[in-house]
Amino acid sequence: MEETDVVLLWGSNARNAHPIWFHHLLKGIRNHGTRLYVIDPRRSESAQWADAWLGNHVGSDIALANAMGREIIHAGLCSRDFIANACSGFEEYAKGVEEYTLERGEELTGVPADVIRECAHAYARAEKAMICWTLGITQHHDATEAVFALINLCLLTGHIGKWGSGLNPLRGQNNVQGGGDMGAIPNRLPGFQQITDPAVRERFEKHWGVKLQPNVGWNLTEMLDAMDRGKLTSLFVIGENPAHSDADANHVEHVLAKLDHLVVQEIYMTRTAELAHVVLPTVASWCEATGTVTNSERRVQLCRKAIEPPEGTRDELWIINEIGTRLGKDLGATGPEAMWNELRVLAPHMYEGMTYERLARYDGLQWPCPSADHPGTVFLHDRLWKKGAERGPAAPFNVVHHEGPVEKPDAEYPFTLTTGRHLDAYNTGIQTSGYSSPMTRGETLDISPEDADRIGITSGIRVRVASRRGSVVVPARIDEGLRPGVVFMTLHYPDDAVTNMLTINASDLAAGTAEFKACAVSVEPETSVSPARSALGAMPASA
């Protein structure tokens, strides 16, 4: 990141959401001359360091990527040798983006055609370039297609499989990468091995002594639907707060209340835990237990127990093993190192070379690390630059098309609400709301100066924000970084307002992620409540 030439920061306000990572980007900007292009409907805090801010319409990312792809092809800037050697489906992709001219791109995205062209040329001409994205891409109903659109740009230019280049989904929580690695997704076993592969199942069945179902499980959205239909009647929630973190919160609470049995394993008494039949208080694994975490660059790190946990809590590994024992099955969870060594046996292509001793000696190793003498993999996909059988499977282009948000503004709900994060807070506020900070300002409805003038509100005036699913009352806050027609809230302050009462539960069919980033709302002054105790100042454009 500190040595790349161009970064497309797409659908991410990393200055607030990933501040440590953003410091590395700033080093690149200041010391290496890295050029930064921020693609975001908001002129966010990250954009003040950008060479250009591409303020696209909410949910228009596929159209923008396709317009950039077409421009790169027509300008003769695509990596023809790389495409011929490593990719498949290029001709179909080129036909698919042909309709996305710069003029059509401007019409669909709101980004001026010359700015689209500048960004496309800068990315394609760079020796080293990265596309980095977060929830602004993945929290849409067509999120998978949007990621494919970004992958297409990467393949088109050959910015992959080499140092300082690639595709980087910035992980939103500590060890979310590790969770996926361990099989905490419906279609995979540990090591991203397909549960539908008979050979994979046979290996796990032999080791675990149990038959595995060959079918793919439900994702979270499908689980909520199954609860609503009475097909899922018992739920075990570990370190998650769906009552506040999932879209259409009123509906989520409704389906959770239908469950015959809800168990929550947590370090905090969350809203979801308050609804549970059983709460299992657990240790804070990051400081009160030993184990591994995996960060955004796939580096597996050994974390050691630093302090003793509070009286009455139990280690998460102990809890899960104890449940297995009481259900009549000894899971063999004798300790974190023993469990890790089991993983090394079951997923050797990724972890065999990662002993606890090596993880400690090298301050972590990056997977894949398939043998005891392997140094770990600094960057992925370098095979695509090799020839013949050594290259392996071709990387496919995918033709995707613009749809836009499921719920579009209309006369009754004329604004598009998008959500995001503040620097001082974290997710639903459970881990941060108990601490004071001079940056904390609570929940607000951020609105453009033009829209505020039009409906007659000023900063500090309480407004009612309503969607087809519910309404909340919060102070307004004038934000010069917002375009007319777009308003912004966070999920951090449920004591002020449960923002997810407004969001729509339309979801991506492949990933199951809800469309948190786009729903239609109305905004009007609230006259039935007392005025805000203190006015909030307008945020300057450079903030």
ABEGO torsion letter per residue (X at the ends): XAABABBBBBGBBAAAABAAAAAAAAAAAAAAGBBBBBBBABBBAAAAABABBBBBBBGAAAAAAAAAAAAAAAAGABBAAAAAAABBGAAAAAAAAAABBAAAAAAAAGBBAAAAAAAAAAAAABABBBBBBBAAAABBAAAAAAAAAAAAAAAAAGBBGBBGBEBBBBBABBGAAAAAAAGABAABBBGGBBAABAAAAAAAAAAAGBBBBABBBBBAAAAAAAAAAGABABBBBBGBBAAAABBGAAAAAAAAAABABBBBBBABBBAAAAABABBBBBBBAAAABBEBBBBAAGBBBBBBBABBBBBGBBBAAAAAAAAAAAAGBBAGBAEAAAAAAAAAAABAAAAAABBAAAAAAAGEBBOBBABAABAEBABBGAAAABBEAAAEBBBBBBBBBBAEBABBBBAABABBBBBBBBAABBEAGAAAAABBBAABAEBBBBBBAAAAAAAGBBBGBBBBBBBAAEBBBBBBBBBAABBBGBBBBBAABAAABBAAAABBABBBAAAGBBBAABBBBBBBBBAABBBBABBBBBBBAAX
